Amino acid sequence: MSFPNGTSLIPASFILNGIPGLEEVHLWISFPLCTMYSIAITGNFGLMFLIYFEEGLHRPMYIFLALLSFTDVLMCTSTLPNTLCILWFNLKEIDFKACLAQMFFVHTFTGMESGVLMLMALDRYVAICYPLHYATILTNSAIAKAGLLTFLRGVMLVIPFIFLTKRLPYCKGNVIPHTYCDHMSVAKISCGNVKINAIYGLMVALLIGGFDIFCITISYTMILRAVVSLSSADARQRTFSTCTAHICAIVITYVPAFFTFFTHRFGGHTIPPHIHIIMANLYLLMPPTMNPIVYGVKTKQIRESVIRFLLKGNNSSHNI
């Protein structure tokens, strides 16, 4: 292992060891991951394309959905190409600075994902509880500012990860038992005191995930109260059905996120490392893969837009 000139023990590169204990089946594991990544890229770009070109989808709910799709593409692309290189070609070495950059993007985009889901919950709250003021509250300017603030929140809270990781001495070696660089995976191979890293990581999780889940919970509590107060059962069903796709997206995102977060900190000796690493990959890959499918199936306006787009394409081909 080589170190650059200087007093601190900082390696020139790290070795991402893939999925320890499952080296013999790395190739087989890569196929479902590659398939999911392909679906994620195709589905999310397709959704963004549809929302951009269909005027009927130029509404706050679908603009937030396009933002979610954009975030999903960046989130899974920050790790999956590198992971597939490890599993396919055994290209395990990653430059120290590239590792820090990957860490920054992974945590920024996962924080952005959580923030966009929170904004979508607030959108449903305003649409159902204040329908007459919906257009005046959620203007294009307000949506742009909310998206920018969500991004900046992630950036400002994640930047300290870089400095906290960079200050650590790495005299134990440079092998990371993972498929990508995340904050605690890198910190744990250090021979320095990582207590500050762990505490700050927990603070960031609470400031982003905890705050967003709190807002989502409050929003849906208010939505349920509004839905229950409706006199017609059919009206209640139709009103709440507009939220089903978003609820599915929340479950798909937060269940693997919670599993990864808690096992990383509290289940290190009871959960096999390969289970943790597989779940950490699914945590970044499942939401981008499933969100376009869920919204395509559960959202009537998107289904109708897809049908119109396909029929328009068929008519054009027949005219030719």
N, C-alpha and C positions, 0 to 999 in steps of 0.2 A: 504493500500500500504506500503510495507516494503522498507527500505533503508539500504544499507550496512553502516558499521561504517565509519565515515569520516565527513568532514565539508561540502562537496558538496552534493546537493540534487540529487543523482543519484539513480533511482529505481533499485531494484534487477531484475525486469522483466517489460516488457510492455504487454499490452493487445491489440492484433490486433482485432479490432471490426468487421472485415468483411466488408460488404457493408451496411452502415447505411440506414435505411428506407426500406430495402428489406430483412430483417431477415426472414420473413415468406416464402420467395421463394429461400432461400439460396440453398436448395437441388436441385431445378429445374435449378438454374444457374450453379450448379456444373457439370451437365451432358454435356452441350456443351463444357465447359472448359476442362473436362476430355477427351472428344472425340478429341478435338483439340490437347491436349497434347499427346495423344496416337498416333495420326497421325504424329505429329512433331517428336516424338522419333523414330517411325518406319521408316518414310520417310528419316530422316537425317542419321540414322545409315545405312539404305539401300543404300543411295547415297554414303556415305563414303566407305562402303563395295565394291560397284560397281567400284568406282574410284581406290580403292586400288588393286583390282584383275584384272581389265581390262587394259591391256597394252596400248591399243589405247587411253585411257583417261589419260595417264601419261604425260600431257602437262600442262603448267602454268595456263591456264584458268581453268582447272578442279582441279588442286591442290588448287587454290584459292577458288574454289567452295567447296572442301572438308573442307578447313579451315573455310569457312562460316557455313557449316553444323555443324562442331564441336562447333563453337561459339554459334550457335542456340541452340544446345542441352544443353550446360551449362547455357545459358541465361534463358531459360524457366524452367530448373530444379532448378535454384536458388530460384524460388518463387512458382511454381505450386504445388508441393507436400504439402508445408505448407499451401497454399491457400485452397487446397482440404480438408485438415485436419480441417480447420476452418469451411468450408461450410458443411462438412459431419458430423463431430464429435464434433463441437463446441470447439475444442482445440485452444483457443485463446491466451494463455500465451506463451510468448517467452522471454528467458533470455536476459538481457541487452547486454551481449557480443555477443550472437547469433544474436541479432538484428543488431548490428554494422557489424558483419561478413556478414549477408545477404545484408545489404546496400552496403558494399564494392563490393561483387560479382555482384549485380544487375548493379551498375554503371560501373564497370570494363568491364563486358561482353557487355553491351549496347554500350559502347565506342569502344570496339573491333569490334562489328558488323558494326558500322559506318565506322571504319577504313578499314575493309576487303572489304566493298562495294567500298570504294575509291580506294583501290589497284586493284580491279577488273575493275574499270573504266580506270585506267592507263594501265592495261593489254590490254584492247580493243583498247586504243589509240595507243599503240606501235604496236599491231598486224595489225591495219588498216593503220596507217600512216608510219610505218617503218617495213614493213613485212620482208624485207631482213635481218634486224638486230634483229628480234624478238628473235631467239634462243640464240643469244650472249648477249642480254641485260637481258632477263629474264631467267637466269640460276637457277638451284636448290639452289645454294648458295644465290643468290640475293632474291629469294622468301622466303627462311628461315629467312634471315636478316630482310626483310620487315615485315614478320609476327611477329617476335620477337620485333621489334621496335614498332609496333602497339600495342602489348600487354603491353610493358613497358610504353608506353605513357599513356595508360589508368590507369595502376597501380599507376604511379607517380602522376597523376592529381587527382585520387580518394582518395588516402591515407589521404590527409588533411581533407576530409569529416569526417573521424573517429575522429580526434582530435577536429575539430570544433564542432562536436555533443557531444563529451564526456565532453567538458568544460562547457556545458550549465546546469543550474539548472532546475530540473523538479518538481517544487512545484505546478503546476496546476493539476497534476495527471499523470497517466501512460497509459491512454487509447488512442490508435492511431486509428482514423477512417479510416482504410485501411486494405487490405488483406496481405500486406507485408511491410517491413521497407524500405522506401527510404529516402533520405537525408532531403528534406523539410517537409515531413509528420512527421518525428520525431522531427525536429527542431521547428515546429509550435506548439507543445504541451508544449514547454518550456516556463518558465516565464522570461527567460533572453532575452538579445538583440540578435536577429537573423539576424541583418542587414548584418554582415560579412558573415554569411552562405549564405544568398540570393545573395550577390554580388559575392562571390566565385563560387556559383553554376552557375550563369550566365556566369562568365568567363570560366568555364570548358565547358559549352555548346557551347560557341563561339570557344574555342580552339580545341574542338573535332568536334562537329557537323558543326559549321560554316566553319572551315578549310576544312573538308572532302567534304562538299557540294560545296565549292568554287573549289576544285580540280576536282570534278565530273563534274561540269558545264564547266570548261575550257576544260577538256578531251573531252566531248561530242560536244563542240563547234568546236574543231579541227577535230573531227571525221566527223561531218556534212560537214565541208568544204571539207574534203578529199572525202567523198561520193558524194557530189554534183559535184565535178570535174571529176568524172568518166563519160566516154562518153556513155556507155551502160546502159539503164534503168534496164536491168536484172542484170547487175553487181552491180548497186547501191542497188537494192533490196536484193540481196544475201549478200552483204557486211554488210548492216545495220541490216539484220535479225539476224546476230550473236550477236547483242546487245539487242534484244528485251527482252529476259529473264532477263538480268541484269537491264534494265529500269523498268520492272515490279517489281523486287526485291527492287529497290530504292523507288518506289512509296509505296509499301506495308510496308516498314520500316519507311520512313520519315513522311508520312501523319499522322498516329496515334502518332508518336513521337512529331511532332509539336503541335498537338491538346493537348496532355498531358502536354507538356512544357508550352505552353501559357495559358491554362486554370488554371494551377496550380499557376501561378504568377499573371495573369491579369483578370481571369474570375471567381474568387472564389465566388463572390456574385451573378453571373448571371447563372452559370452552376450548376445544382443540384449535390451534393456530390456523389450520387450513379452513375451518368453518368461519372463523372471524374474517379472514381475508376474502373468502368467496362472498360473504355478506357485505363486506366493505365495497366490493366491486358492484354487487347488485344494488347497493344503496345509491350509487352514481348512475346506474344503467336502467334500473326498473322504471323510475318516473319518466325519463325521456322516451322509453319504449312504449309504455302503457298509456301515457297521457293522450297522445293523438288518437289512439284506438278508443279510449273511454269517451273522449269528447265527440268523436265521430259517431259512436253508437248511441250515446245518451242525449246528444243535442240535436233537436229537430232541425233547426236552422242550418246547421253544418251539413247534416244529411241531405237536406233539400238543395243546398248550394253545390254539393258534390254531384248530385244527380243532374242539376242544370248544366254544370260545367261539362259533364260527360256527354250529355245529349247535344250540347252545343258543338263539342268536338266531333261527334258522330255526324251531325248535319254538315259540318264543314268538309269532312272527308267525303261524304256522298256528293256534295256539290262539285268537288274536284273531279 
